[in-house]
Amino acid sequence: MEQQTEPGKDQKIWQVVLAIPPGKVASYGQVADMAGLGRQARYIGRALGKLPQGHSVPWYRVIRSNGQIAFPEGSEIYCEQVSLLKAEGVDVVNGRVSMRRFRWQ
């Protein structure tokens, strides 16, 4: 059974993501940990998918722990994420970001 999102948890996640500075990225697991959710990295993607219309949360700064973009390569959302990251000076090569260079904290 798929876990449903919870408004309180979602708000915590969104607050952490809002704190990621431009030009930096964080992993789903890092966001979960910082939001006090322990090892619930998969929950992060669901919560970001529930962002309300017109939000200002920089969802695109959250990527997999290995630096990989989570969306299918070539998809519209993948291209949007890559474009937004590059606009902030984050190098994306073959769908990956150097976590050593761009990881927040």
N, C-alpha and C positions, 0 to 999 in steps of 0.2 A: 504494500500500500504506500503510495507516494505521500511524503510528509508535506503538510500544508504550511504555508508561511504564517507567522504570527506577527501582528503589528508591532509589539514591543521589541521583539528580536530584530525585525526589519529596520526599525528606527536606529538601533544600536549599530547595525551594519552600515547603514547609510551615513551615520555620523563618522565612523572610521574611514569610509571611502572619501568623504568630504575632506578629511584631514590629509589625504595623500597629496603632496605638493605637485604642481606642474613639473613635468620632466622626470617624474619618478613613477614606479609601478610597485604593486604589492601582489602577493599570491593570494589565492582564495583561502588557503590555510592560514596565512598571516592575518588576513582580515578577520577570519573566524576567531583566532586566538585573541586578537586585540579587542574584539567585541564581547569577549568572555564566553564564547561558545565552544571552546576546546577544539575538538577534532571534527567539527561539523562543516568542513570546507564545501561540501556539495550543497549545503543549504544557502551559501552565499550567492551562488548563481541564480537560485530561485528567487531570493529576496531582491536581487538587482533586476530581475525580469519583471518584478511587480512595481517598479518605480512609476509614480504617477506622471501623467502627461505634463510637460513643461518643467520638469525637475531640473536641478542644477548639479546633481550628483555625478561626478566624473567616473562612471561605471567602467569606461574604457581603460582605466589605469589598473584594473584587476585582471591578472593573467594566471596561467598555470605556474606551479612552483618551478618547473624546468624552463620557464621563460616563454613558453609557447602560447600563442593566441588560441583560445578554446573553441572558436567558431570554425566551421568548415572553410578551408581556403577558397577564396574566390566568391564566397557568399556576400551579399550586400552588407550584412552586419560586420563581417570580417574586414571588408574593405573600409568601412566607416571607422572601425577601431584602429586599424593601421594608420589611416589618414589623420585621425585625432592625435594619436601618439606621436607621429612624425611632426605634426604641427607644434608639438611641445618640445621637440628636439630629441625624442627617444628614437634610437635606431632600431628598425625592425628589419631583420634579414631572414628571408625564407620563413616568415611566420614566427620568428623568435626574437626575443629581447634579451640582451645580456643582463642577467640578474646581478652579476657581480658589479656591473657598471651603473645600472638604473634602479636597483632595488631600494625601496624606501627604508630608512633606518638600517 
